[in-house]
């Protein structure tokens, strides 16, 4: 179940606009905690990290091609409270200023993490350069959060209540965050679909 949830949500967050509303960071960290609490071997934690990294790269590749085909007008809805032109513009500006490293750093930034592949595709960023950047970013992002959660839980085995509390809080945050995110996404999609192109 942990594998199914993690891989599904990582792919969606990295590939589609709806990923803007998913709690990716907390999901990966909580997955590590859950694996540790259930006595999973180190190999499983590392295997999940590697597999989720590959899925994250695949998701970003799909997001890149979506941006290449549709442009960032796909994500800019005039008058939206969440998918605003201003936020999309800031994400694009971040990519313009940082280039290669923007794609790497985007993994750690909510909103930008989901928008970056589409903007890079719409801006016709070199596919090979993008592939290298998004792979480096995924390698630094996914394993770090999963393994920190896993080994942090292991270090606190003498305080089982701390680990249990962290897992409960993490799962609750994930569930509430996902429900809230889906609701916000539905609200955004019900707004007038006046699309505003961001890429010149």
FENJO-V396013 format. One record per residue. N is the residue number from 1. PHI is phi in radians with two decimals (none if undefined). PSI is psi in radians with two decimals (999 if undefined). D_FIRST is the distance of its C-alpha to the first C-alpha in Angstrom with 1 decimal. Layout:
[[N/PHI/PSI/D_FIRST] [N/PHI/PSI/D_FIRST]]
//
This chain:
[[1/none/-0.74/0.0] [2/-1.05/-0.79/3.8] [3/-1.06/-0.81/5.4] [4/-1.06/-0.81/5.1] [5/-1.14/-0.84/6.1] [6/-1.08/-0.88/8.5] [7/-1.15/-0.69/10.0] [8/-1.13/-0.83/10.6] [9/-1.25/-0.63/12.1] [10/-1.10/-0.77/14.1] [11/-1.11/-0.82/15.5] [12/-1.10/-0.76/16.6] [13/-1.12/-0.61/18.0] [14/-1.49/-0.26/20.0] [15/-1.96/-0.58/21.3] [16/-2.16/2.76/22.1] [17/-1.04/-0.60/24.2] [18/-1.04/-0.37/21.5] [19/-1.10/-0.31/19.8] [20/-1.01/-0.44/22.7] [21/-1.83/0.15/21.1] [22/-1.80/2.44/17.6] [23/-1.46/1.26/17.2] [24/-1.08/-0.82/16.2] [25/-1.06/-0.86/17.8] [26/-1.16/-0.55/16.4] [27/-1.10/-0.82/12.8] [28/-1.14/-0.76/13.5] [29/-1.12/-0.78/15.4] [30/-1.13/-0.62/13.0] [31/-1.04/-0.73/10.2] [32/-1.10/-0.72/13.0] [33/-1.10/-0.77/13.9] [34/-1.12/-0.74/10.7] [35/-1.06/-0.75/10.8] [36/-1.15/-0.74/14.4] [37/-1.15/-0.52/14.4] [38/-1.59/0.20/12.4] [39/1.27/0.42/14.9] [40/-1.17/2.58/13.3] [41/-1.31/2.75/16.2] [42/-0.93/-0.63/17.6] [43/-1.04/-0.67/17.0] [44/-1.19/-0.69/13.2] [45/-1.11/-0.76/13.8] [46/-1.18/-0.68/16.4] [47/-1.11/-0.74/14.7] [48/-1.10/-0.71/11.9] [49/-1.06/-0.82/15.0] [50/-1.15/-0.81/17.0] [51/-1.11/-0.76/14.5] [52/-1.15/-0.56/13.8] [53/-1.11/-0.79/17.6] [54/-1.08/-0.74/18.4] [55/-1.13/-0.68/16.3] [56/-1.10/-0.72/18.1] [57/-1.14/-0.77/21.4] [58/-1.08/-0.73/20.7] [59/-1.08/-0.74/19.9] [60/-1.18/-0.57/23.1] [61/-1.12/-0.71/25.1] [62/-1.13/-0.76/24.3] [63/-1.04/-0.68/25.3] [64/-1.08/-0.79/28.4] [65/-1.24/-0.56/29.4] [66/-1.09/-0.80/28.9] [67/-1.10/-0.65/31.2] [68/-1.12/-0.66/33.6] [69/-1.45/-0.74/33.9] [70/-1.81/-0.36/33.9] [71/1.38/2.88/35.0] [72/-1.31/-0.05/33.9] [73/-1.08/-0.35/35.6] [74/-1.06/-0.50/32.3] [75/-1.91/-0.08/31.0] [76/-1.75/1.82/34.3] [77/-1.92/2.04/35.0] [78/-1.06/2.25/38.3] [79/1.53/-0.08/38.2] [80/-1.21/2.61/34.5] [81/-1.51/-0.39/33.5] [82/-1.97/-0.98/30.4] [83/-1.48/1.19/30.9] [84/-1.58/2.71/34.4] [85/-1.08/-0.63/36.8] [86/-1.11/-0.78/37.5] [87/-1.15/-0.72/33.9] [88/-1.13/-0.68/33.7] [89/-1.12/-0.69/37.1] [90/-1.14/-0.69/36.1] [91/-1.12/-0.74/33.2] [92/-1.14/-0.73/35.7] [93/-1.07/-0.69/38.3] [94/-1.05/-0.74/35.9] [95/-1.19/-0.69/35.2] [96/-1.09/-0.70/39.0] [97/-1.35/-0.62/39.9] [98/-1.76/-0.34/37.4] [99/1.04/-2.20/37.0] [100/-0.93/-0.82/34.9] [101/-1.25/-0.32/33.7] [102/-1.13/-0.69/32.7] [103/-1.17/-0.67/29.9] [104/-1.14/-0.87/28.9] [105/-1.25/-0.43/29.2] [106/-1.04/-0.44/27.6] [107/-1.02/-0.49/24.1] [108/-1.69/0.04/24.8] [109/-2.05/1.94/26.3] [110/-0.95/2.67/24.5] [111/1.31/-1.06/26.2] [112/-1.11/-0.63/27.8] [113/-0.97/-0.68/24.6] [114/-1.49/-0.66/24.0] [115/-1.35/-0.53/27.7] [116/-0.95/-0.82/28.8] [117/-1.06/-0.71/27.8] [118/-1.17/-0.71/29.4] [119/-1.19/-0.74/32.5] [120/-1.06/-0.70/32.8] [121/-1.17/-0.77/32.7] [122/-1.13/-0.56/35.2] [123/-1.48/0.04/37.4] [124/1.03/0.73/37.3] [125/-1.07/2.49/36.3] [126/-0.90/2.17/36.8] [127/-1.01/-0.72/33.8] [128/-1.19/-0.74/34.0] [129/-1.09/-0.73/34.5] [130/-1.13/-0.75/31.6] [131/-1.05/-0.76/29.3] [132/-1.12/-0.79/30.4] [133/-1.11/-0.80/30.0] [134/-1.22/-0.52/26.5] [135/-1.21/-0.78/25.4] [136/-1.05/-0.76/27.1] [137/-1.08/-0.74/25.5] [138/-1.15/-0.71/22.0] [139/-1.11/-0.60/22.7] [140/-1.42/-0.47/24.0] [141/-1.51/-1.07/21.4] [142/-1.09/-1.02/17.8] [143/-1.04/-0.63/18.5] [144/-1.02/-0.89/20.7] [145/-1.21/-0.76/18.3] [146/-1.12/-0.82/15.3] [147/-1.29/-0.57/17.9] [148/-1.10/-0.77/20.0] [149/-1.09/-0.75/17.2] [150/-1.16/-0.88/16.4] [151/-1.35/-0.48/20.1] [152/-1.12/-0.69/21.3] [153/-1.13/-0.67/19.2] [154/-1.13/-0.63/20.8] [155/-1.23/-0.36/24.2] [156/-1.84/0.39/23.9] [157/-1.06/-0.46/23.1] [158/-1.32/-0.18/26.6] [159/-2.16/1.21/25.6] [160/-1.01/-0.53/22.4] [161/-1.15/-0.52/23.0] [162/-1.19/-0.78/22.8] [163/-1.13/-0.79/19.4] [164/-1.04/-0.78/18.2] [165/-1.08/-0.75/20.0] [166/-1.10/-0.71/18.6] [167/-1.14/-0.81/15.0] [168/-1.07/-0.80/16.0] [169/-1.11/-0.76/18.1] [170/-1.09/-0.80/15.6] [171/-1.13/-0.73/12.9] [172/-1.09/-0.75/16.0] [173/-1.10/-0.72/17.4] [174/-1.11/-0.82/14.3] [175/-1.13/-0.87/14.2] [176/-1.10/-0.75/18.0] [177/-1.10/-0.68/18.4] [178/-1.19/-0.80/16.3] [179/-1.07/-0.80/18.3] [180/-1.08/-0.74/21.4] [181/-1.11/-0.76/20.9] [182/-1.10/-0.71/20.4] [183/-1.10/-0.78/23.5] [184/-1.12/-0.67/25.5] [185/-1.11/-0.76/24.7] [186/-1.09/-0.68/25.9] [187/-1.10/-0.74/28.9] [188/-1.12/-0.75/29.7] [189/-1.22/-0.30/29.5] [190/-1.48/-0.15/31.9] [191/-1.32/2.79/34.5] [192/-0.95/2.23/37.4] [193/-1.49/1.04/36.2] [194/-1.55/1.87/39.1] [195/-1.52/2.44/37.8] [196/-2.10/1.98/39.4] [197/-1.18/2.44/39.4] [198/-1.88/-0.54/38.9] [199/-1.49/2.29/39.8] [200/-1.20/999/43.5]]
//
